[in-house]
Amino acid sequence: MTTPTIRFYHQGSVREIAGVPATRTVLQHLREDLRCTGTKEGCAEGDCGACTVVVGELDAHGALALKAVNACIQFVPTLDGRALFTVEDLRAADGALHPVQQAMVDCHGSQCGFCTPGFVMSMWALYENQPASAGLPARDEINAALSGNLCRCTGYRPIVDAAQKMFDDARHPRVALDRETVATALRALQRASTFEYTAPDARGASFGSSTFYAPVTLEAFASLRAQHPDARIVAGSTDVGLWVTKQFRDLGDVLYVGNVAELKAIARDAQTLTIGAAATLEDAFAALAADYPELAELWTRFASLPIRNAGTLGGNVANGSPIGDSMPALLALGAEVVLRNDRTTRTLPLDAFYTGYQKTALAAGEFVSALRVPRPAGDLRWRTYKVAKRYDQDISAVCAAFALHVAPDRTIRTARVAFGGMAATPKRAAQTEAALTGATWGEATVRRAMESLGADYQPLTDMRASSAYRLKVARNLLWRFYLETRDDAPLALCDVNAFAFEGDASVAKEAP
């Protein structure tokens, strides 16, 4: 099998490369091969944002979609058929600064300058994705766009000021990307590509000792998974990428899901929201929050926007981490996981999917194809909470989710309580649920249920939190849930969260 040619749009033309390892990162290629050293390496794990670039691809309607991602954990073969934009692309032919860059200068948003290119690219993605007719983005939208970038010397105020000022057309006339030119180039790339994932049999392409399989249909993906059960499935590489950059692991053969449109699909009917396993976290949370607006805070606090633009909800679930932030919410909502093995599928309740620490019920050759989440019922009282040392972009010490169906007479018909960070797997609290079910939703019931949490969990002590702290936090979160959803004077989010203010788009809809 020959080494393929990878083609992607970069700096106004189509770039062709060959002979690169399957797990060579986009950052390595930019800095070492293309000498585009504006993009920096900081943490090499998608945390600091110094390496932020923008990737463009055609959406389901054939239009150009731009997303900020971390170049340090993206693999070069995933660029095939896409567009790559770096800070060098913002330079005008006459040397003039782009409005994003000029705003950073005017607002003194750069000091040492190491983080600045990453900030500029996150801001440029916001700039390009904000319709001219929409006006200025809200402050919380700017904060979300910059959540994946760290600054240790200038501070965030002048950078946020710059993110607002870059839309000031009076001082900085708008410079918009010619999206149609890029989209036309990408369409031509798709027609002309010789990268072997476009072949009907999806045999894959050899990169040294590894084969990079990138099928474009669900049937081909399922067949390849059955034939190569030991191949490493990769979506956004937000976890697997660190195995390469931090642990220097050889991934072996790679099975890439990023080109399978069926696995990116999101659909809903009257009863169920179905989210394809390859749908990005950003798209998946947007769909979930449309049904469950109380997810707004967890959505913005789940990693950072560049991570959510690359990572997938299916990958977060399949990973099986005890601290995956999506699982407690999905468990509390009664989600099911759809598993596929070649041409057969089966459906499991998510709480039956995890069998041990980072172990799942997946059989050889099987993969997660979708998640099914029930649509909300009128008597549902529901919340999810994340407790971590940092508000933005941090691993949870405890992540909790509570879902109660409460009758008009305040009798709890059903209760589902789930936690992450409290056990070897994301886990429901059976004893606590039993203490709630059939009881009256009131203070006495909640106090009893808080004590029951001690029978459900014996948390570990690690660098993020002690066992005693975790258990106390878990109990206090159940109490907070009661305060927010009680019938008598429920507290609004802005009353119980120091980071939430009335009028913020991130403040969830409040309802008993």
For each residue, the residues with C-beta under 8 A, 3 or more apart:
1: 196 203 204 205 206 211
2: 205 206
3: 18 19 205 206 207
4: 18 80 194 195 196 205 206
5: 16 17 18 194 195
6: 16 17 18 20 76 77 79 80 195
7: 14 15 16 80 81 189 192 193 195
8: 14 15 79 80 81 82 83 84 189
9: 13 14 15 56 82 83 84 182 185 186 189
10: 13 14 15 34 83 84 85 86
11: 15 88 89
12:
13: 9 10
14: 7 8 9 10 185 188 189
15: 7 8 9 10 11
16: 5 6 7
17: 5 6 20 29 33 76
18: 3 4 5 6
19: 3
20: 6 17 24 29 33 76 77 207
21: 24 207 208 210
22: 75 77 207 208 210 211 212 251 254
23: 75 210 244 251 254
24: 20 21 28 29 75 76
25: 28 29 71 72 73 74 75 76 241 244 245
26: 29 30 53 71 72 74 75 76 79 84
27: 30 31 39 41 44 51 71 72 74
28: 24 25 31 32 33 76
29: 17 20 24 25 26 32 33 34 76
30: 26 27 33 34 36 37 39 53 71 86
31: 27 28 34 35 36 37 39 41
32: 28 29 35
33: 17 20 28 29 30
34: 10 29 30 31
35: 31 32
36: 30 31 39 86 88
37: 30 31 40
38: 86 87 88 117
39: 27 30 31 36 50 51 52 53 71 86 87 117 118
40: 37 50 51 114 115 117 118
41: 27 31 44 50 51 72
42: 47 48 49 50 51 72 114 115 118 150
43: 46 47 48 50 72
44: 27 41 51 72 73 245 246
45: 72 73 241 242 245 246
46: 43 70 72 73 148 238 241 242 304 306 307
47: 42 43 150 393
48: 42 43 51 115 118 149 150
49: 42 52 70 115 118 119 122 148 149 150 304 306
50: 39 40 41 42 43 114 115 117 118 149 150
51: 27 39 40 41 42 44 48 70 71 72 118
52: 39 49 68 69 70 71 117 118 119 121 122 148 149 306
53: 26 30 39 68 69 71 84 85 86 121
54: 66 67 68 69 84 85 86 121 124 125 128
55: 66 67 69 74 79 82 83 84 85
56: 9 64 65 66 67 82 83 84 85 182 186
57: 64 65 67 81 82 83 186
58: 62 63 64 65 183 186 187 190
59: 62 63 64 65
60: 261
61:
62: 58 59 183 187
63: 58 59 179 183
64: 56 57 58 59 83 179 180 182 183 186
65: 56 57 58 59
66: 54 55 56 85 125 128 129 177
67: 54 55 56 57 125 282 306 309 310
68: 52 53 54 121 122 125 145 148 305 306 309
69: 52 53 54 55 74 236 306 309 310
70: 46 49 51 52 73 74 148 238 306 307 310
71: 25 26 27 30 39 51 52 53 74
72: 25 26 27 41 42 43 44 45 46 51 241 245
73: 25 44 45 46 70 237 238 241 242 244 245 310
74: 25 26 27 55 69 70 71 78 79 236 237 241 310
75: 22 23 24 25 26 78 234 237 241 254
76: 6 17 20 24 25 26 28 29 79
77: 6 20 22 80 195 205 207 212 214 254 256
78: 74 75 82 237 256 258
79: 6 8 26 55 74 76 82 84
80: 4 6 7 8 77 189 193 195 197 214
81: 7 8 57 186 189 190 193 195 259
82: 8 9 55 56 57 78 79 186
83: 8 9 10 55 56 57 64 182 185 186
84: 8 9 10 26 53 54 55 56 79
85: 10 53 54 55 56 66 89 121 124
86: 10 30 36 38 39 53 54 89 117 121
87: 38 39 90 117 120 121
88: 11 36 38 91
89: 11 85 86
90: 87 97 98 100 101 120 124
91: 88 95 97 98
92: 95 96 97 98 175
93:
94:
95: 91 92
96: 92
97: 90 91 92 101 102 105
98: 90 91 92 101 102 124 175
99: 102 103 127 166 172 173 174 175
100: 90 103 104 120 123 124 127 162 166
101: 90 97 98 104 105 120
102: 97 98 99 105 106 166 172
103: 99 100 106 107 109 123 162 163 165 166 168 172
104: 100 101 107 109 110 116 119 120 123 159 162
105: 97 101 102 108 109 110
106: 102 103 162 165 171
107: 103 104 158 159 161 162 165
108: 105 111 154 158
109: 103 104 105 116 119 154 158 159 161 162
110: 104 105 113 116 154
111: 108 153 154
112: 115 153 154
113: 110 116
114: 40 42 50
115: 40 42 48 49 50 112 118 119 149 150 151 152
116: 104 109 110 113 119 120
117: 38 39 40 50 52 86 87 120 121
118: 39 40 42 48 49 50 51 52 115 121 122 149
119: 49 52 104 109 115 116 122 123 146 149 151 159
120: 87 90 100 101 104 116 117 123 124
121: 52 53 54 68 85 86 87 117 118 124 125
122: 49 52 68 118 119 125 126 145 146 148 149 305 306
123: 100 103 104 119 120 126 127 145 146 162 163 166
124: 54 85 90 98 100 120 121 127 128
125: 54 66 67 68 121 122 128 129 145
126: 122 123 129 130 137 141 142 145 163
127: 99 100 123 124 130 166 167
128: 54 66 124 125 176 177
129: 66 125 126
130: 126 127 134 137 167
131: 134
132: 174 176
133:
134: 130 131 137
135: 167
136: 164 167
137: 126 130 134 141 142 145 163 167
138: 141 142 504 505
139: 142 143 160
140: 143 144 300 504 505 506
141: 126 137 138 144 145 505
142: 126 137 138 139 145 146 160 163 164
143: 139 140 146 147 160 392
144: 140 141 147 300 305
145: 68 122 123 125 126 137 141 142 163 305
146: 119 122 123 142 143 149 156 159 160 163
147: 143 144 300 304 305 392 393
148: 46 49 52 68 70 122 303 304 305 306 307 393
149: 48 49 50 52 115 118 119 122 146 304
150: 42 47 48 49 50 115
151: 115 119 154 155 156 159
152: 115
153: 111 112
154: 108 109 110 111 112 151 158 159
155: 151 158 159
156: 146 151 159 160
157: 160 161
158: 107 108 109 154 155 161 162
159: 104 107 109 119 146 151 154 155 156 162 163
160: 139 142 143 146 156 157 163 164
161: 107 109 157 158 164 165
162: 100 103 104 106 107 109 123 158 159 165 166
163: 103 123 126 137 142 145 146 159 160 166
164: 136 142 160 161 167 168
165: 103 106 107 161 162 168 171 172
166: 99 100 102 103 123 127 162 163 172
167: 127 130 135 136 137 164
168: 103 164 165 171 172
169: 172 173 174
170:
171: 106 165 168
172: 99 102 103 165 166 168 169
173: 99 169
174: 99 132 169
175: 92 98 99
176: 128 132 179
177: 66 128 182
178: 181 182
179: 63 64 176 182 183
180: 64 183 184
181: 178 184 185
182: 9 56 64 83 177 178 179 185 186
183: 58 62 63 64 179 180 186 187
184: 180 181 187 188
185: 9 14 83 181 182 188 189
186: 9 56 57 58 64 81 82 83 182 183 189 190
187: 58 62 183 184 190 191
188: 14 184 185 191 192
189: 7 8 9 14 80 81 185 186 192 193
190: 58 81 186 187 193 198
191: 187 188
192: 7 188 189
193: 7 80 81 189 190 198
194: 4 5 198
195: 4 5 6 7 77 80 81 198 205 214
196: 1 4 199 202 203 204 205
197: 80 202 204 205 212 213 214 215 216 256 259
198: 190 193 194 195 216
199: 196 202 203
200: 220
201: 220
202: 196 197 199 213 214 215 216 217 220 221 223 224
203: 1 196 199 213
204: 1 196 197 211 212 213 214 224 253
205: 1 2 3 4 77 195 196 197 211 212 213 214
206: 1 2 3 4 210 211 212
207: 3 20 21 22 77 210 211 212
208: 21 22
209: 250 252
210: 21 22 23 206 207 250 251 252 253 254
211: 1 22 204 205 206 207 231 253 254
212: 22 77 197 204 205 206 207 253 254 256
213: 197 202 203 204 205 224 228 231 253 254 255 256
214: 77 80 195 197 202 204 205 256 258 259
215: 197 202 220 221 224 259 260
216: 197 198 202 220 259 260 261
217: 202 220 221 260 262
218: 221 222 260 262 263 369
219: 222 223
220: 200 201 202 215 216 217 223 224
221: 202 215 217 218 224 225 255 257 260 263 367
222: 218 219 225 226 340 341 342 343 367 369
223: 202 219 220 226 227 342
224: 202 204 213 215 220 221 227 228 231 255
225: 221 222 228 229 231 233 255 341 342 365 366 367
226: 222 223 229 341 342 365
227: 223 224 365
228: 213 224 225 231 253 255
229: 225 226 364 365
230: 252 253
231: 211 213 224 225 228 252 253 254 255
232: 240 251 252 253 254 255
233: 225 255 257 315 318 367
234: 75 237 240 251 254 255 256 257 258
235: 256 257 258 277 278 310 311 312 314 315
236: 69 74 258 280 307 309 310 311 312 315
237: 73 74 75 78 234 240 241 310
238: 46 70 73 241 303 307 310 311 315
239: 242 243 311 315 319
240: 232 234 237 243 244 251
241: 25 45 46 72 73 74 75 237 238 244 245
242: 45 46 73 239 245 246 247
243: 239 240 246 247 249 251
244: 23 25 73 240 241 247 248 249 251
245: 25 44 45 72 73 241 242
246: 44 45 242 243
247: 242 243 244
248: 244
249: 243 244
250: 209 210
251: 22 23 210 232 234 240 243 244 254
252: 209 210 230 231 232
253: 204 210 211 212 213 228 230 231 232
254: 22 23 75 77 210 211 212 213 231 232 234 251
255: 213 221 224 225 228 231 232 233 234
256: 77 78 197 212 213 214 234 235 259
257: 221 233 234 235 260 263 277 278 312 314
258: 78 214 234 235 236 278
259: 81 197 214 215 216 256
260: 215 216 217 218 221 257 263 264 278
261: 60 216 264 265
262: 217 218 265 276
263: 218 221 257 260 276 277 278 279 314 369 370
264: 260 261 276 278 279 280 283
265: 261 262 274 276 279
266: 273 274 275 276 279 283 284 287
267: 273 274
268: 272 273 274 287 291 375
269: 272
270: 375
271: 374 375
272: 268 269 372 373 374 375
273: 266 267 268 287 288 291 372 373 374 375
274: 265 266 267 268 338 370 371 372 373
275: 266 279 284 287 288 313 314 370 371 372 373
276: 262 263 264 265 266 279 314 369 370
277: 235 257 263 312 313 314 315 317 318 367 368 369 370 371
278: 235 257 258 260 263 264 312 314
279: 263 264 265 266 275 276 283 284 287 312 313 314
280: 236 264 283 284 308 309 310 311 312 313
281: 284 285 302 303 307 308 309 311 312 313 316 326
282: 67 285 286 305 308 309
283: 264 266 279 280 286 287
284: 266 275 279 280 281 287 288 312 313
285: 281 282 288 289 295 298 299 302 308 313
286: 282 283 289 290 299
287: 266 268 273 275 279 283 284 290 291
288: 273 275 284 285 291 292 295 299 329 373
289: 285 286 292 293 295 296 299
290: 286 287 293
291: 268 273 287 288 373 375 376
292: 288 289 295 333 376 382
293: 289 290 296 508 509
294: 382 383 384 508 509
295: 285 288 289 292 298 299 329 384 508
296: 289 293 299 300 505 506 507 508
297: 300 301 386 493 497 500 506 508
298: 285 295 301 302 325 329 384 385 386 399
299: 285 286 288 289 295 296 302
300: 140 144 147 296 297 506
301: 297 298 325 386 388 391 392 393
302: 281 285 298 299 307 308 325 326
303: 148 238 281 307 308 311 393
304: 46 49 147 148 149 307 308 392 393
305: 68 122 144 145 147 148 282 308 309
306: 46 49 52 67 68 69 70 122 148 309 310
307: 46 70 148 236 238 281 302 303 304 310 311 393
308: 280 281 282 285 302 303 304 305 311
309: 67 68 69 236 280 281 282 305 306
310: 67 69 70 73 74 235 236 237 238 280 306 307
311: 235 236 238 239 280 281 303 307 308 315 316
312: 235 236 257 277 278 279 280 281 284 315 316
313: 275 277 279 280 281 284 285 316 317 326 371
314: 235 257 263 275 276 277 278 279 317 318 368 369 370 371
315: 233 235 236 238 239 277 311 312 318 319
316: 281 311 312 313 319 321 324 325 326 327
317: 277 313 314 320 324 326 327 330 337 350 353 368 371
318: 233 277 314 315 360 362 367 368
319: 239 315 316 324 358
320: 317 324 354 357 358 359 360 425
321: 316 324 358
322: 357 358 420 421 422 423 424 425 426
323: 395 396 399 420 421
324: 316 317 319 320 321 327 420 426
325: 298 301 302 316 328 329 386 396 399 420
326: 281 302 313 316 317 329 330
327: 316 317 324 330 331 350 418 420 426
328: 325 331 332 384 399 400 401 418 419 420 426
329: 288 295 298 325 326 332 333 384 401 418
330: 317 326 327 333 335 350 371 373
331: 327 328 334 335 350 351 401 416 418 426 427 428
332: 328 329 382 384 401 402 403 416 417 418 428
333: 292 329 330 373 374 382 401 403 416
334: 331 349 373 374 403 416
335: 330 331 349 350 371 372 373 374
336: 347 348 349 350 371 372
337: 317 347 348 349 350 353 368 370 371 372
338: 274 345 346 347 368 369 370 371 372
339: 345 346 347 348 361 362 363 366 367 368 369
340: 222 344 345 366 367 369
341: 222 225 226 344 345 346 363 365 366 367
342: 222 223 225 226 365
343: 222
344: 340 341
345: 338 339 340 341 369
346: 338 339 341
347: 336 337 338 339 372
348: 336 337 339 352 353 361
349: 334 335 336 337 352 353
350: 317 327 330 331 335 336 337 353 371
351: 331 354 418 427 428
352: 348 349 361
353: 317 337 348 349 350 360 361
354: 320 351 359 360 361 425 426 427
355: 359 360 361 425
356: 359 424 425
357: 320 322 424 425
358: 319 320 321 322
359: 320 354 355 356
360: 318 320 353 354 355
361: 339 348 352 353 354 355
362: 318 339 366 367 368
363: 339 341 366
364: 229
365: 225 226 227 229 341 342
366: 225 339 340 341 362 363
367: 221 222 225 233 277 318 339 340 341 362
368: 277 314 317 318 337 338 339 362 371
369: 218 222 263 276 277 314 338 339 340 345
370: 263 274 275 276 277 314 337 338
371: 274 275 277 313 314 317 330 335 336 337 338 350 368
372: 272 273 274 275 335 336 337 338 347
373: 272 273 274 275 288 291 330 333 334 335
374: 271 272 273 333 334 335 377
375: 268 270 271 272 273 291
376: 291 292 380 382
377: 374 380 405
378:
379: 405 406 407 408 413
380: 376 377 403 404 405
381: 402 403 404 405 406 441 485 512
382: 292 294 332 333 376 401 402 403 404
383: 294 401 402 480 481 484 485
384: 294 295 298 328 329 332 399 400 401 402
385: 298 398 399 400 401 477 480 481
386: 297 298 301 325 396 398 399
387: 396 397 398 399 400 473 477
388: 301 391 394 395 396 397 464
389: 394 397 464
390: 393 394
391: 301 388 394 499
392: 143 147 301 304
393: 47 147 148 301 303 304 307 390
394: 388 389 390 391
395: 323 388 464
396: 323 325 386 387 388 399 420 421 464
397: 387 388 389 421 464 465 469 470 473
398: 385 386 387 419 420 421 422 465 470 473 474 477
399: 298 323 325 328 384 385 386 387 396 419 420 421
400: 328 384 385 387 417 418 419 420 474 477 478 481
401: 328 329 331 332 333 382 383 384 385 416 417 418 419
402: 332 381 382 383 384 415 416 417 477 478 481
403: 332 333 334 380 381 382 415 416 417
404: 380 381 382 412 413 414 415 416 436 441 485
405: 377 379 380 381 412 413 414 415
406: 379 381 410 411 412 413 441
407: 379 410 411 412 413
408: 379
409:
410: 406 407 440 441 442 487
411: 406 407 438 439 440 441
412: 404 405 406 407 415 436 437 438 439 440 441 445
413: 379 404 405 406 407 437
414: 404 405 437
415: 402 403 404 405 412 432 433 436 437
416: 331 332 333 334 401 402 403 404 428 433
417: 332 400 401 402 403 428 429 432 433 436 449 478
418: 327 328 329 331 332 351 400 401 426 427 428 429
419: 328 398 399 400 401 422 423 426 427 429 457 474
420: 322 323 324 325 327 328 396 398 399 400 426
421: 322 323 396 397 398 399 459 464 465 470
422: 322 398 419 427 457 459 470 471 474
423: 322 419 426 427 457 458 459
424: 322 356 357
425: 320 322 354 355 356 357
426: 322 324 327 328 331 354 418 419 420 423
427: 331 351 354 418 419 422 423 456 457
428: 331 332 351 416 417 418 433
429: 417 418 419 432 433 452 453 456 457
430: 433 434 456
431: 434 435 452 453 455 456
432: 415 417 429 435 436 449 452 453 456 478
433: 415 416 417 428 429 430 436 437
434: 430 431 437 452
435: 431 432 439 445 448 449 452
436: 404 412 415 417 432 433 439 445 449
437: 412 413 414 415 433 434
438: 411 412
439: 411 412 435 436 445 448
440: 410 411 412 444 445
441: 381 404 406 410 411 412 445 446 482 485 486 487
442: 410 445 446 486
443: 446 447 482
444: 440 447 448
445: 412 435 436 439 440 441 442 448 449
446: 441 442 443 449 450 478 479 482
447: 443 444 450 451
448: 435 439 444 445 451 452
449: 417 432 435 436 445 446 452 453 478
450: 446 447 453 475 478 479
451: 447 448 454 475
452: 429 431 432 434 435 448 449 455 456
453: 429 431 432 449 450 456 457 471 474 475 478
454: 451 457 471
455: 431 452
456: 427 429 430 431 432 452 453
457: 419 422 423 427 429 453 454 470 471 474
458: 423 467
459: 421 422 423 465 467 470 471 474
460: 467
461: 465 466 467
462: 465
463:
464: 388 389 395 396 397 421
465: 397 398 421 459 461 462 469 470 473
466: 461 469 470
467: 458 459 460 461 470 471
468: 471 472
469: 397 465 466 472 473
470: 397 398 421 422 457 459 465 466 467 473 474
471: 422 453 454 457 459 467 468 474 475
472: 468 469 475 476
473: 387 397 398 465 469 470 476 477
474: 398 400 419 422 453 457 459 470 471 477 478
475: 450 451 453 471 472 478 479
476: 472 473 479 480
477: 385 387 398 400 402 473 474 480 481
478: 400 402 417 432 446 449 450 453 474 475 481 482
479: 446 450 475 476 482 483
480: 383 385 476 477 483 484 496
481: 383 385 400 402 477 478 484 485
482: 441 443 446 478 479 485 486
483: 479 480 486 490 491 496
484: 383 480 481 490 491 492 493 496 510
485: 381 383 404 441 481 482 490 512
486: 441 442 482 483 489 490 512
487: 410 441 490 512
488:
489: 486
490: 483 484 485 486 487 510 512
491: 483 484 495 496
492: 484 495 496 502 507 510
493: 297 484 496 497 500 507 508 510
494: 497 500 501 502 504 507
495: 491 492
496: 480 483 484 491 492 493
497: 297 493 494 500
498:
499: 391
500: 297 493 494 497 504 506 507
501: 494 504 507
502: 492 494 507
503: 507
504: 138 140 494 500 501 507
505: 138 140 141 296
506: 140 296 297 300 500
507: 296 492 493 494 500 501 502 503 504
508: 293 294 295 296 297 493
509: 293 294
510: 484 490 492 493
511:
512: 381 485 486 487 490
